[in-house]
Amino acid sequence: VQGVTPIAPTYPAQAARNKQEGWVEVEFTVTADGRVENARVSASEPQRVFDREAIRSIERTKFNPRLENGVPVNATVRRRIEFKLGR
């Protein structure tokens, strides 16, 4: 399952001020028509700092659905989103 138009997450202002970096692993369903449903954080470091923005970016991304025998089907996907400050 590939994102057609990946939407970059917004870096939380508080985390940027604190020079915090981290990652969030999001698990979600890509429906047969490419929509995202049931997005949830399965792991993150540091916990809760980047969760909201990671979920928002996944929910706004349009995905190509998984194909089985040429037919689009729902698929559970896990993505890791990195939050890194520019160096």
N, CA, C and O atoms as a CHARMM CRD file, in Angstrom:
* protein
*
  348
    1    1 VAL  N      0.86300  -1.17300   0.00000 PROA 1      0.00000
    2    1 VAL  CA     0.00000   0.00000   0.00000 PROA 1      0.00000
    3    1 VAL  C      0.90500   1.23000   0.00000 PROA 1      0.00000
    4    1 VAL  O      1.71300   1.41500   0.91000 PROA 1      0.00000
    5    2 GLN  N      0.76500   2.05800  -1.01100 PROA 2      0.00000
    6    2 GLN  CA     1.59900   3.24500  -1.15000 PROA 2      0.00000
    7    2 GLN  C      0.76400   4.51100  -1.02300 PROA 2      0.00000
    8    2 GLN  O     -0.37200   4.57200  -1.49200 PROA 2      0.00000
    9    3 GLY  N      1.34600   5.51800  -0.38400 PROA 3      0.00000
   10    3 GLY  CA     0.69300   6.81900  -0.30400 PROA 3      0.00000
   11    3 GLY  C      0.81700   7.52600  -1.64100 PROA 3      0.00000
   12    3 GLY  O      1.91600   7.62600  -2.18700 PROA 3      0.00000
   13    4 VAL  N     -0.28300   8.01500  -2.17200 PROA 4      0.00000
   14    4 VAL  CA    -0.27300   8.74100  -3.43700 PROA 4      0.00000
   15    4 VAL  C      0.21500  10.16000  -3.20500 PROA 4      0.00000
   16    4 VAL  O      1.10100  10.65000  -3.90500 PROA 4      0.00000
   17    5 THR  N     -0.37100  10.80800  -2.22000 PROA 5      0.00000
   18    5 THR  CA     0.02100  12.16900  -1.87500 PROA 5      0.00000
   19    5 THR  C      0.34200  12.20800  -0.39200 PROA 5      0.00000
   20    5 THR  O     -0.52400  12.53700   0.41800 PROA 5      0.00000
   21    6 PRO  N      1.58600  11.87400  -0.01900 PROA 6      0.00000
   22    6 PRO  CA     1.91200  11.91000   1.40800 PROA 6      0.00000
   23    6 PRO  C      1.86400  13.34000   1.93300 PROA 6      0.00000
   24    6 PRO  O      2.35800  14.26700   1.29200 PROA 6      0.00000
   25    7 ILE  N      1.27500  13.49900   3.08400 PROA 7      0.00000
   26    7 ILE  CA     1.15800  14.80700   3.71800 PROA 7      0.00000
   27    7 ILE  C      2.16400  14.84200   4.87400 PROA 7      0.00000
   28    7 ILE  O      2.06300  14.06200   5.82100 PROA 7      0.00000
   29    8 ALA  N      3.12500  15.74700   4.78400 PROA 8      0.00000
   30    8 ALA  CA     4.13000  15.86200   5.83800 PROA 8      0.00000
   31    8 ALA  C      3.48600  16.36100   7.12000 PROA 8      0.00000
   32    8 ALA  O      2.65400  17.26800   7.08400 PROA 8      0.00000
   33    9 PRO  N      3.86000  15.78100   8.24500 PROA 9      0.00000
   34    9 PRO  CA     3.29600  16.25100   9.50700 PROA 9      0.00000
   35    9 PRO  C      3.84100  17.62000   9.88400 PROA 9      0.00000
   36    9 PRO  O      4.95000  17.99200   9.49800 PROA 9      0.00000
   37   10 THR  N      3.05100  18.35600  10.63600 PROA 10     0.00000
   38   10 THR  CA     3.48500  19.63500  11.17700 PROA 10     0.00000
   39   10 THR  C      4.31900  19.35600  12.42400 PROA 10     0.00000
   40   10 THR  O      3.92500  18.55700  13.27400 PROA 10     0.00000
   41   11 TYR  N      5.46600  20.01300  12.53100 PROA 11     0.00000
   42   11 TYR  CA     6.30400  19.82900  13.71600 PROA 11     0.00000
   43   11 TYR  C      5.67000  20.60000  14.86300 PROA 11     0.00000
   44   11 TYR  O      5.47700  21.81000  14.74300 PROA 11     0.00000
   45   12 PRO  N      5.34200  19.94900  15.96500 PROA 12     0.00000
   46   12 PRO  CA     4.72600  20.66400  17.08300 PROA 12     0.00000
   47   12 PRO  C      5.64700  21.78000  17.58800 PROA 12     0.00000
   48   12 PRO  O      6.83800  21.55100  17.80200 PROA 12     0.00000
   49   13 ALA  N      5.11100  22.96500  17.77600 PROA 13     0.00000
   50   13 ALA  CA     5.89900  24.13500  18.17100 PROA 13     0.00000
   51   13 ALA  C      6.65800  23.90600  19.47600 PROA 13     0.00000
   52   13 ALA  O      7.82800  24.27100  19.59100 PROA 13     0.00000
   53   14 GLN  N      5.99300  23.30300  20.45300 PROA 14     0.00000
   54   14 GLN  CA     6.63500  23.05400  21.74800 PROA 14     0.00000
   55   14 GLN  C      7.84500  22.13200  21.57200 PROA 14     0.00000
   56   14 GLN  O      8.89200  22.36900  22.17400 PROA 14     0.00000
   57   15 ALA  N      7.71200  21.09900  20.76300 PROA 15     0.00000
   58   15 ALA  CA     8.81800  20.16500  20.52700 PROA 15     0.00000
   59   15 ALA  C      9.96400  20.86900  19.80800 PROA 15     0.00000
   60   15 ALA  O     11.13100  20.61900  20.11200 PROA 15     0.00000
   61   16 ALA  N      9.64500  21.74200  18.86200 PROA 16     0.00000
   62   16 ALA  CA    10.68500  22.48500  18.14400 PROA 16     0.00000
   63   16 ALA  C     11.42900  23.40600  19.10500 PROA 16     0.00000
   64   16 ALA  O     12.65700  23.48500  19.07400 PROA 16     0.00000
   65   17 ARG  N     10.67900  24.10300  19.95700 PROA 17     0.00000
   66   17 ARG  CA    11.31500  24.98900  20.93900 PROA 17     0.00000
   67   17 ARG  C     12.24100  24.20900  21.87200 PROA 17     0.00000
   68   17 ARG  O     13.30900  24.69200  22.24800 PROA 17     0.00000
   69   18 ASN  N     11.82000  23.00200  22.23800 PROA 18     0.00000
   70   18 ASN  CA    12.60300  22.16400  23.15000 PROA 18     0.00000
   71   18 ASN  C     13.67200  21.34000  22.41900 PROA 18     0.00000
   72   18 ASN  O     14.38900  20.55300  23.03700 PROA 18     0.00000
   73   19 LYS  N     13.76900  21.53300  21.08900 PROA 19     0.00000
   74   19 LYS  CA    14.71100  20.78200  20.25500 PROA 19     0.00000
   75   19 LYS  C     14.53700  19.26600  20.42200 PROA 19     0.00000
   76   19 LYS  O     15.50800  18.50900  20.45600 PROA 19     0.00000
   77   20 GLN  N     13.27200  18.85100  20.52300 PROA 20     0.00000
   78   20 GLN  CA    12.95600  17.43400  20.66400 PROA 20     0.00000
   79   20 GLN  C     12.80400  16.79100  19.30100 PROA 20     0.00000
   80   20 GLN  O     12.24200  17.38800  18.38200 PROA 20     0.00000
   81   21 GLU  N     13.30400  15.57500  19.17300 PROA 21     0.00000
   82   21 GLU  CA    13.09800  14.75700  17.98700 PROA 21     0.00000
   83   21 GLU  C     12.48400  13.44400  18.44400 PROA 21     0.00000
   84   21 GLU  O     12.52500  13.11000  19.62800 PROA 21     0.00000
   85   22 GLY  N     11.91400  12.70100  17.50200 PROA 22     0.00000
   86   22 GLY  CA    11.33300  11.43100  17.87500 PROA 22     0.00000
   87   22 GLY  C     10.68000  10.75800  16.69500 PROA 22     0.00000
   88   22 GLY  O     10.92800  11.11600  15.54400 PROA 22     0.00000
   89   23 TRP  N      9.84100   9.77800  16.98500 PROA 23     0.00000
   90   23 TRP  CA     9.13200   9.03800  15.94600 PROA 23     0.00000
   91   23 TRP  C      7.80900   8.53400  16.50900 PROA 23     0.00000
   92   23 TRP  O      7.61400   8.41600  17.71900 PROA 23     0.00000
   93   24 VAL  N      6.91000   8.24200  15.57200 PROA 24     0.00000
   94   24 VAL  CA     5.60600   7.68000  15.92700 PROA 24     0.00000
   95   24 VAL  C      5.29300   6.56100  14.94100 PROA 24     0.00000
   96   24 VAL  O      5.43800   6.73400  13.73100 PROA 24     0.00000
   97   25 GLU  N      4.87000   5.42800  15.45700 PROA 25     0.00000
   98   25 GLU  CA     4.41500   4.32800  14.61300 PROA 25     0.00000
   99   25 GLU  C      2.88700   4.33800  14.65300 PROA 25     0.00000
  100   25 GLU  O      2.27800   4.24600  15.71900 PROA 25     0.00000
  101   26 VAL  N      2.28300   4.45300  13.47100 PROA 26     0.00000
  102   26 VAL  CA     0.83000   4.54300  13.36400 PROA 26     0.00000
  103   26 VAL  C      0.32200   3.31100  12.62300 PROA 26     0.00000
  104   26 VAL  O      0.85600   2.93700  11.57900 PROA 26     0.00000
  105   27 GLU  N     -0.71600   2.68600  13.17600 PROA 27     0.00000
  106   27 GLU  CA    -1.36700   1.55100  12.51700 PROA 27     0.00000
  107   27 GLU  C     -2.74400   2.02400  12.07200 PROA 27     0.00000
  108   27 GLU  O     -3.44200   2.71500  12.81400 PROA 27     0.00000
  109   28 PHE  N     -3.12900   1.64800  10.85500 PROA 28     0.00000
  110   28 PHE  CA    -4.39400   2.12700  10.31300 PROA 28     0.00000
  111   28 PHE  C     -4.87400   1.19200   9.20800 PROA 28     0.00000
  112   28 PHE  O     -4.13800   0.32200   8.74200 PROA 28     0.00000
  113   29 THR  N     -6.11500   1.39000   8.80400 PROA 29     0.00000
  114   29 THR  CA    -6.70100   0.63300   7.70500 PROA 29     0.00000
  115   29 THR  C     -6.78300   1.52600   6.47900 PROA 29     0.00000
  116   29 THR  O     -7.26500   2.65700   6.55800 PROA 29     0.00000
  117   30 VAL  N     -6.31200   1.01700   5.34400 PROA 30     0.00000
  118   30 VAL  CA    -6.53200   1.68600   4.05800 PROA 30     0.00000
  119   30 VAL  C     -7.69100   0.94100   3.41500 PROA 30     0.00000
  120   30 VAL  O     -7.60300  -0.25500   3.13700 PROA 30     0.00000
  121   31 THR  N     -8.78400   1.67000   3.18200 PROA 31     0.00000
  122   31 THR  CA    -9.98300   1.04200   2.62200 PROA 31     0.00000
  123   31 THR  C     -9.80400   0.77000   1.12600 PROA 31     0.00000
  124   31 THR  O     -8.84000   1.22500   0.51000 PROA 31     0.00000
  125   32 ALA  N    -10.73900   0.02900   0.56200 PROA 32     0.00000
  126   32 ALA  CA   -10.68500  -0.31700  -0.86000 PROA 32     0.00000
  127   32 ALA  C    -10.72400   0.91200  -1.75100 PROA 32     0.00000
  128   32 ALA  O    -10.29300   0.84800  -2.90300 PROA 32     0.00000
  129   33 ASP  N    -11.23900   2.04900  -1.23700 PROA 33     0.00000
  130   33 ASP  CA   -11.24400   3.27100  -2.04900 PROA 33     0.00000
  131   33 ASP  C    -10.10900   4.23000  -1.66100 PROA 33     0.00000
  132   33 ASP  O    -10.10100   5.38400  -2.09000 PROA 33     0.00000
  133   34 GLY  N     -9.14300   3.75000  -0.84400 PROA 34     0.00000
  134   34 GLY  CA    -7.95000   4.53300  -0.54900 PROA 34     0.00000
  135   34 GLY  C     -8.04100   5.46200   0.63900 PROA 34     0.00000
  136   34 GLY  O     -7.10500   6.21400   0.91000 PROA 34     0.00000
  137   35 ARG  N     -9.16100   5.42200   1.35900 PROA 35     0.00000
  138   35 ARG  CA    -9.28700   6.28100   2.54800 PROA 35     0.00000
  139   35 ARG  C     -8.61600   5.62100   3.75400 PROA 35     0.00000
  140   35 ARG  O     -8.41600   4.40700   3.79100 PROA 35     0.00000
  141   36 VAL  N     -8.27800   6.44800   4.72800 PROA 36     0.00000
  142   36 VAL  CA    -7.68200   5.96400   5.97500 PROA 36     0.00000
  143   36 VAL  C     -8.75900   5.89700   7.04400 PROA 36     0.00000
  144   36 VAL  O     -9.53000   6.84000   7.22400 PROA 36     0.00000
  145   37 GLU  N     -8.80700   4.77600   7.75100 PROA 37     0.00000
  146   37 GLU  CA    -9.74300   4.60700   8.86500 PROA 37     0.00000
  147   37 GLU  C     -8.99600   4.01700  10.05500 PROA 37     0.00000
  148   37 GLU  O     -7.96600   3.36300   9.89200 PROA 37     0.00000
  149   38 ASN  N     -9.52300   4.25500  11.24300 PROA 38     0.00000
  150   38 ASN  CA    -9.02800   3.64100  12.47600 PROA 38     0.00000
  151   38 ASN  C     -7.55100   3.87900  12.73500 PROA 38     0.00000
  152   38 ASN  O     -6.85500   2.97900  13.20700 PROA 38     0.00000
  153   39 ALA  N     -7.05900   5.07500  12.43700 PROA 39     0.00000
  154   39 ALA  CA    -5.65000   5.37800  12.69300 PROA 39     0.00000
  155   39 ALA  C     -5.41600   5.47600  14.19400 PROA 39     0.00000
  156   39 ALA  O     -6.15500   6.15100  14.91000 PROA 39     0.00000
  157   40 ARG  N     -4.37300   4.79100  14.65800 PROA 40     0.00000
  158   40 ARG  CA    -4.02700   4.83400  16.07300 PROA 40     0.00000
  159   40 ARG  C     -2.52600   4.69100  16.23800 PROA 40     0.00000
  160   40 ARG  O     -1.85600   4.08500  15.40200 PROA 40     0.00000
  161   41 VAL  N     -2.01000   5.24200  17.30300 PROA 41     0.00000
  162   41 VAL  CA    -0.58300   5.14700  17.60400 PROA 41     0.00000
  163   41 VAL  C     -0.32100   3.78800  18.23300 PROA 41     0.00000
  164   41 VAL  O     -0.95800   3.42300  19.22100 PROA 41     0.00000
  165   42 SER  N      0.62500   3.03200  17.65800 PROA 42     0.00000
  166   42 SER  CA     0.98800   1.74400  18.24800 PROA 42     0.00000
  167   42 SER  C      2.25600   1.86000  19.08600 PROA 42     0.00000
  168   42 SER  O      2.48300   1.04300  19.97900 PROA 42     0.00000
  169   43 ALA  N      3.09400   2.87600  18.80700 PROA 43     0.00000
  170   43 ALA  CA     4.29400   3.12500  19.60700 PROA 43     0.00000
  171   43 ALA  C      4.79800   4.52100  19.27900 PROA 43     0.00000
  172   43 ALA  O      4.57800   5.02300  18.17600 PROA 43     0.00000
  173   44 SER  N      5.47400   5.14700  20.23200 PROA 44     0.00000
  174   44 SER  CA     6.06600   6.45800  19.96200 PROA 44     0.00000
  175   44 SER  C      7.18500   6.73400  20.95700 PROA 44     0.00000
  176   44 SER  O      7.20400   6.21100  22.07200 PROA 44     0.00000
  177   45 GLU  N      8.11100   7.57100  20.51600 PROA 45     0.00000
  178   45 GLU  CA     9.23600   7.97200  21.36500 PROA 45     0.00000
  179   45 GLU  C      9.60900   9.39700  21.02800 PROA 45     0.00000
  180   45 GLU  O      9.98800   9.64800  19.88300 PROA 45     0.00000
  181   46 PRO  N      9.53100  10.34400  21.93800 PROA 46     0.00000
  182   46 PRO  CA     8.94700  10.21400  23.27500 PROA 46     0.00000
  183   46 PRO  C      7.42700  10.07300  23.18200 PROA 46     0.00000
  184   46 PRO  O      6.80800  10.52000  22.21600 PROA 46     0.00000
  185   47 GLN  N      6.84800   9.45600  24.18300 PROA 47     0.00000
  186   47 GLN  CA     5.41000   9.19800  24.16100 PROA 47     0.00000
  187   47 GLN  C      4.61300  10.49000  24.13900 PROA 47     0.00000
  188   47 GLN  O      4.91800  11.43800  24.86300 PROA 47     0.00000
  189   48 ARG  N      3.58000  10.51200  23.29200 PROA 48     0.00000
  190   48 ARG  CA     2.55400  11.56000  23.18700 PROA 48     0.00000
  191   48 ARG  C      3.00800  12.90100  22.61000 PROA 48     0.00000
  192   48 ARG  O      2.15700  13.73500  22.30100 PROA 48     0.00000
  193   49 VAL  N      4.30400  13.14500  22.45200 PROA 49     0.00000
  194   49 VAL  CA     4.76400  14.45200  21.97500 PROA 49     0.00000
  195   49 VAL  C      4.34600  14.68900  20.52300 PROA 49     0.00000
  196   49 VAL  O      3.87900  15.77700  20.18700 PROA 49     0.00000
  197   50 PHE  N      4.50700  13.68400  19.66000 PROA 50     0.00000
  198   50 PHE  CA     4.25300  13.84400  18.23400 PROA 50     0.00000
  199   50 PHE  C      3.01400  13.08400  17.75400 PROA 50     0.00000
  200   50 PHE  O      2.70100  13.10600  16.56300 PROA 50     0.00000
  201   51 ASP  N      2.31300  12.41900  18.65900 PROA 51     0.00000
  202   51 ASP  CA     1.21400  11.52300  18.27900 PROA 51     0.00000
  203   51 ASP  C      0.13100  12.21600  17.44800 PROA 51     0.00000
  204   51 ASP  O     -0.25400  11.71400  16.39200 PROA 51     0.00000
  205   52 ARG  N     -0.35500  13.35400  17.91300 PROA 52     0.00000
  206   52 ARG  CA    -1.47200  14.03200  17.24100 PROA 52     0.00000
  207   52 ARG  C     -1.10900  14.40700  15.80200 PROA 52     0.00000
  208   52 ARG  O     -1.90000  14.19100  14.88300 PROA 52     0.00000
  209   53 GLU  N      0.07900  14.96400  15.61100 PROA 53     0.00000
  210   53 GLU  CA     0.47400  15.38400  14.26100 PROA 53     0.00000
  211   53 GLU  C      0.72400  14.18400  13.34700 PROA 53     0.00000
  212   53 GLU  O      0.45700  14.25300  12.14700 PROA 53     0.00000
  213   54 ALA  N      1.22800  13.09700  13.90100 PROA 54     0.00000
  214   54 ALA  CA     1.43900  11.88900  13.09700 PROA 54     0.00000
  215   54 ALA  C      0.10000  11.34100  12.59600 PROA 54     0.00000
  216   54 ALA  O     -0.03400  10.99700  11.42100 PROA 54     0.00000
  217   55 ILE  N     -0.87600  11.26200  13.48000 PROA 55     0.00000
  218   55 ILE  CA    -2.21600  10.78600  13.10400 PROA 55     0.00000
  219   55 ILE  C     -2.82000  11.70600  12.05200 PROA 55     0.00000
  220   55 ILE  O     -3.37700  11.23300  11.06100 PROA 55     0.00000
  221   56 ARG  N     -2.71400  13.01700  12.25900 PROA 56     0.00000
  222   56 ARG  CA    -3.28400  13.97700  11.29000 PROA 56     0.00000
  223   56 ARG  C     -2.67000  13.80300   9.90700 PROA 56     0.00000
  224   56 ARG  O     -3.38800  13.83600   8.90800 PROA 56     0.00000
  225   57 SER  N     -1.35500  13.61900   9.83200 PROA 57     0.00000
  226   57 SER  CA    -0.71600  13.49200   8.52100 PROA 57     0.00000
  227   57 SER  C     -1.14900  12.20200   7.82600 PROA 57     0.00000
  228   57 SER  O     -1.35200  12.19400   6.61200 PROA 57     0.00000
  229   58 ILE  N     -1.29300  11.11500   8.58100 PROA 58     0.00000
  230   58 ILE  CA    -1.75500   9.84400   7.98800 PROA 58     0.00000
  231   58 ILE  C     -3.19300   9.98400   7.50900 PROA 58     0.00000
  232   58 ILE  O     -3.52400   9.54600   6.40700 PROA 58     0.00000
  233   59 GLU  N     -4.04600  10.58800   8.32300 PROA 59     0.00000
  234   59 GLU  CA    -5.46100  10.71400   7.95000 PROA 59     0.00000
  235   59 GLU  C     -5.66400  11.59400   6.72600 PROA 59     0.00000
  236   59 GLU  O     -6.66800  11.44500   6.03000 PROA 59     0.00000
  237   60 ARG  N     -4.74000  12.50600   6.44200 PROA 60     0.00000
  238   60 ARG  CA    -4.88500  13.39000   5.28200 PROA 60     0.00000
  239   60 ARG  C     -4.20400  12.84500   4.03300 PROA 60     0.00000
  240   60 ARG  O     -4.33400  13.43100   2.95900 PROA 60     0.00000
  241   61 THR  N     -3.48200  11.73800   4.15400 PROA 61     0.00000
  242   61 THR  CA    -2.79700  11.14100   3.01000 PROA 61     0.00000
  243   61 THR  C     -3.76900  10.25400   2.23900 PROA 61     0.00000
  244   61 THR  O     -4.54700   9.50700   2.83200 PROA 61     0.00000
  245   62 LYS  N     -3.71800  10.34300   0.92700 PROA 62     0.00000
  246   62 LYS  CA    -4.52800   9.46900   0.07000 PROA 62     0.00000
  247   62 LYS  C     -3.65100   8.28500  -0.33000 PROA 62     0.00000
  248   62 LYS  O     -2.51800   8.47900  -0.77200 PROA 62     0.00000
  249   63 PHE  N     -4.15300   7.08100  -0.18300 PROA 63     0.00000
  250   63 PHE  CA    -3.39200   5.87300  -0.46800 PROA 63     0.00000
  251   63 PHE  C     -3.96000   5.11200  -1.65600 PROA 63     0.00000
  252   63 PHE  O     -5.15500   5.17600  -1.94300 PROA 63     0.00000
  253   64 ASN  N     -3.08100   4.39500  -2.33800 PROA 64     0.00000
  254   64 ASN  CA    -3.52600   3.40800  -3.31500 PROA 64     0.00000
  255   64 ASN  C     -3.92800   2.17200  -2.52300 PROA 64     0.00000
  256   64 ASN  O     -3.14000   1.69100  -1.70900 PROA 64     0.00000
  257   65 PRO  N     -5.13100   1.64500  -2.73700 PROA 65     0.00000
  258   65 PRO  CA    -5.54900   0.46700  -1.97700 PROA 65     0.00000
  259   65 PRO  C     -4.74000  -0.76600  -2.38900 PROA 65     0.00000
  260   65 PRO  O     -4.16600  -0.82600  -3.47600 PROA 65     0.00000
  261   66 ARG  N     -4.71500  -1.73200  -1.49500 PROA 66     0.00000
  262   66 ARG  CA    -4.08100  -3.01200  -1.79000 PROA 66     0.00000
  263   66 ARG  C     -4.96000  -3.76300  -2.79600 PROA 66     0.00000
  264   66 ARG  O     -6.18700  -3.72900  -2.71500 PROA 66     0.00000
  265   67 LEU  N     -4.31600  -4.42700  -3.72500 PROA 67     0.00000
  266   67 LEU  CA    -5.04900  -5.20800  -4.72900 PROA 67     0.00000
  267   67 LEU  C     -4.84000  -6.69700  -4.47500 PROA 67     0.00000
  268   67 LEU  O     -3.71800  -7.15400  -4.25500 PROA 67     0.00000
  269   68 GLU  N     -5.92200  -7.43000  -4.51000 PROA 68     0.00000
  270   68 GLU  CA    -5.86600  -8.89600  -4.46700 PROA 68     0.00000
  271   68 GLU  C     -6.59300  -9.39400  -5.70100 PROA 68     0.00000
  272   68 GLU  O     -7.79500  -9.17900  -5.86400 PROA 68     0.00000
  273   69 ASN  N     -5.84600 -10.06300  -6.56700 PROA 69     0.00000
  274   69 ASN  CA    -6.40100 -10.53300  -7.84900 PROA 69     0.00000
  275   69 ASN  C     -7.01600  -9.37900  -8.63500 PROA 69     0.00000
  276   69 ASN  O     -8.04500  -9.53800  -9.29100 PROA 69     0.00000
  277   70 GLY  N     -6.37000  -8.21400  -8.55800 PROA 70     0.00000
  278   70 GLY  CA    -6.82600  -7.04700  -9.30100 PROA 70     0.00000
  279   70 GLY  C     -7.99500  -6.30000  -8.68500 PROA 70     0.00000
  280   70 GLY  O     -8.49500  -5.33600  -9.26500 PROA 70     0.00000
  281   71 VAL  N     -8.43400  -6.74000  -7.51100 PROA 71     0.00000
  282   71 VAL  CA    -9.58100  -6.11900  -6.85700 PROA 71     0.00000
  283   71 VAL  C     -9.10100  -5.36500  -5.61000 PROA 71     0.00000
  284   71 VAL  O     -8.39300  -5.94000  -4.78300 PROA 71     0.00000
  285   72 PRO  N     -9.48000  -4.07100  -5.46200 PROA 72     0.00000
  286   72 PRO  CA    -9.07500  -3.32600  -4.26500 PROA 72     0.00000
  287   72 PRO  C     -9.72100  -3.91300  -3.00800 PROA 72     0.00000
  288   72 PRO  O    -10.90500  -4.24800  -3.00300 PROA 72     0.00000
  289   73 VAL  N     -8.92100  -4.03100  -1.94600 PROA 73     0.00000
  290   73 VAL  CA    -9.41300  -4.56800  -0.67200 PROA 73     0.00000
  291   73 VAL  C     -8.89300  -3.70300   0.47500 PROA 73     0.00000
  292   73 VAL  O     -7.91900  -2.96600   0.32100 PROA 73     0.00000
  293   74 ASN  N     -9.55700  -3.80600   1.62200 PROA 74     0.00000
  294   74 ASN  CA    -9.07300  -3.13600   2.82300 PROA 74     0.00000
  295   74 ASN  C     -7.76800  -3.79000   3.27100 PROA 74     0.00000
  296   74 ASN  O     -7.58900  -4.99700   3.10800 PROA 74     0.00000
  297   75 ALA  N     -6.86400  -3.00000   3.83000 PROA 75     0.00000
  298   75 ALA  CA    -5.59900  -3.54700   4.32500 PROA 75     0.00000
  299   75 ALA  C     -5.16600  -2.78100   5.57000 PROA 75     0.00000
  300   75 ALA  O     -5.32000  -1.56200   5.64800 PROA 75     0.00000
  301   76 THR  N     -4.62400  -3.51100   6.54000 PROA 76     0.00000
  302   76 THR  CA    -4.05300  -2.88400   7.72600 PROA 76     0.00000
  303   76 THR  C     -2.60000  -2.54900   7.42500 PROA 76     0.00000
  304   76 THR  O     -1.84500  -3.37600   6.91500 PROA 76     0.00000
  305   77 VAL  N     -2.22800  -1.31700   7.75200 PROA 77     0.00000
  306   77 VAL  CA    -0.89300  -0.82000   7.41400 PROA 77     0.00000
  307   77 VAL  C     -0.27000  -0.22400   8.66800 PROA 77     0.00000
  308   77 VAL  O     -0.96900   0.31400   9.52600 PROA 77     0.00000
  309   78 ARG  N      1.04200  -0.32200   8.76300 PROA 78     0.00000
  310   78 ARG  CA     1.77600   0.32000   9.85800 PROA 78     0.00000
  311   78 ARG  C      2.86400   1.18000   9.23100 PROA 78     0.00000
  312   78 ARG  O      3.62400   0.71400   8.38200 PROA 78     0.00000
  313   79 ARG  N      2.93400   2.43700   9.65500 PROA 79     0.00000
  314   79 ARG  CA     3.94300   3.37300   9.15100 PROA 79     0.00000
  315   79 ARG  C      4.64800   4.02600  10.31900 PROA 79     0.00000
  316   79 ARG  O      4.03600   4.33200  11.34100 PROA 79     0.00000
  317   80 ARG  N      5.93100   4.23400  10.15700 PROA 80     0.00000
  318   80 ARG  CA     6.72200   4.96100  11.16300 PROA 80     0.00000
  319   80 ARG  C      7.02200   6.34100  10.60700 PROA 80     0.00000
  320   80 ARG  O      7.56100   6.47300   9.50900 PROA 80     0.00000
  321   81 ILE  N      6.67500   7.35900  11.36200 PROA 81     0.00000
  322   81 ILE  CA     6.89300   8.74400  10.94900 PROA 81     0.00000
  323   81 ILE  C      7.97900   9.33000  11.83800 PROA 81     0.00000
  324   81 ILE  O      7.86500   9.33900  13.06400 PROA 81     0.00000
  325   82 GLU  N      9.02500   9.81400  11.20200 PROA 82     0.00000
  326   82 GLU  CA    10.15300  10.39900  11.93300 PROA 82     0.00000
  327   82 GLU  C      9.96400  11.91400  12.05500 PROA 82     0.00000
  328   82 GLU  O      9.54000  12.57900  11.11000 PROA 82     0.00000
  329   83 PHE  N     10.27600  12.42800  13.19800 PROA 83     0.00000
  330   83 PHE  CA    10.26400  13.87100  13.43900 PROA 83     0.00000
  331   83 PHE  C     11.69900  14.28900  13.72200 PROA 83     0.00000
  332   83 PHE  O     12.22800  14.02500  14.80100 PROA 83     0.00000
  333   84 LYS  N     12.32300  14.93800  12.75600 PROA 84     0.00000
  334   84 LYS  CA    13.72100  15.36300  12.87800 PROA 84     0.00000
  335   84 LYS  C     13.80500  16.85600  12.59000 PROA 84     0.00000
  336   84 LYS  O     13.19500  17.35300  11.64300 PROA 84     0.00000
  337   85 LEU  N     14.55400  17.55200  13.40300 PROA 85     0.00000
  338   85 LEU  CA    14.78200  18.96500  13.18400 PROA 85     0.00000
  339   85 LEU  C     15.83000  19.13700  12.09100 PROA 85     0.00000
  340   85 LEU  O     16.73000  18.30900  11.95600 PROA 85     0.00000
  341   86 GLY  N     15.71500  20.21500  11.30600 PROA 86     0.00000
  342   86 GLY  CA    16.71200  20.49300  10.28400 PROA 86     0.00000
  343   86 GLY  C     18.07200  20.73200  10.92000 PROA 86     0.00000
  344   86 GLY  O     18.16300  21.37000  11.96800 PROA 86     0.00000
  345   87 ARG  N     19.10700  20.23500  10.30900 PROA 87     0.00000
  346   87 ARG  CA    20.46200  20.36400  10.87700 PROA 87     0.00000
  347   87 ARG  C     21.18700  21.50500  10.21800 PROA 87     0.00000
  348   87 ARG  O     22.33900  21.78000  10.55200 PROA 87     0.00000
